[in-house]
Each structure stands twice: as structure tokens, then as C-alpha cells.
């Protein structure tokens, strides 16, 4: 699992539901010219998106906007009153106020 699933899914006791249009991808070695010492390691992998699938998903969002808007509203209501990003990150790491 990846971090984006923490805020792009809704959860119930029985299941987790994606609220986004997942795009097909392939994990491949990062390009050598992208290696950045202590940041991007040579043995890292990047997700290379399937452009055809991405276009298909974007068209679906455009053509079925109300379906995706409904998902977005449902998702946003699950975080009402929550402040994510920096505060939640610090809380999760027990860093307190920085």
C-alpha cells in the first residue's frame, strides 16, 4: 500500500473502497541521470504510467463527471474537521510541534 491510499479511499469495517481512477503502470528502474545521492538511489524504481489507460480514465472522469464528483464529495466528508498534512504527519511520528 502507498500513502495516497490513506486519503483517497473510504473505509468501513469490512472493506476499503478506492475513490479515484487508478491508472495502470509499470515499475521500472529510474533513469541513471535521475540518480541523486541520498535522495534518489540507483536501485530505486519509478512508476511509468500507461498513457493509453490514463487517457481512458481522464475521459471517463470528463464524461461521467457527476459520478466522480459524488465520489469526491463522499471522500471529502470523511475528512471533515481533520487537518492532514503536516500536523497529522508529525502526530503519526510523535514529533509534536516543530
N, C-alpha and C positions, 0 to 999 in steps of 0.2 A: 504494500500500500504506500501511497505517497501523501504528502502533506495537504495537497489540494483537496483530497477526499474528505478532510476534516470539515471543510466549509462548502463543498459542492455536492454533498449528499444529505439526505434526511434519514434519520434512524428511528426505528421502532424496536420493540423488544425482540421481534422476530427477524427483521431484515433491514438492510441498508439500501436505499434507492438513489441511484445517480440522478442528478438534476441537471445534467449537461450532456451535450452531444459528443460522446467520446470518438476521437479520431484515431484511425489505425496508424501505427507507427512501427518502425524497426529500430532496435538498438544497435548502434554501430560505434566503432572506435572513433574518438574525437580526432579531427584533423591535427596533424603534427604542429602546424603553425598556430593552433589554438592552445597548445600546452602552455600553462602559466604556472611557474614554480610556486608551490604551496597553495595554489588556488585550483587550477585545472590540471590534474595529474595525467600523465601519458596513458595510463591504463583505464582512464575514465571512458564512459560511453555516453553518447548523446542519442536522444530520440529523434529520428528523422521521420517527419510526417509523410504520410501517403497523400500527396496533393489531390489526387482524384477523390479520395474519400473525404478530405477536408472540404473540397468544393461541394460535394454532395451534402455534407452536414450543414454547411452555411446556407445552401439553397433551401434545405428543409426548414431551417430557422426562419428564413425570409418568407417562405411560402406558408408556413404554419406558425406565424408569429404569436397568435393567441395561445397556442399550446405551450410554447416556450415561455411566454410571459407568465402564464399560470404557474409553471414550474419555478420561475424566478421569484414570484411573489410568495409561493409556498416556502421556498428556501429562505427568503429574507425574513419571513415571520418566525422561523426557528431561531434566529439570532437577535430578535428584538431585545433591546436592553443590554445586549452584550457588547463589549468593546474588545475586539480582537486585535490582531497585530501585535504591537509592541508590549502592551500590558499583559496580554494572555501569554505571550511568549516568555516573558520574564517570570510570570506566575508558574508556568509549567517547569521552568528551570530553577525555581526557587531563588531567583535573583533579587526579588523585591524591587524597590525603587532604585533606579540607577541615576 
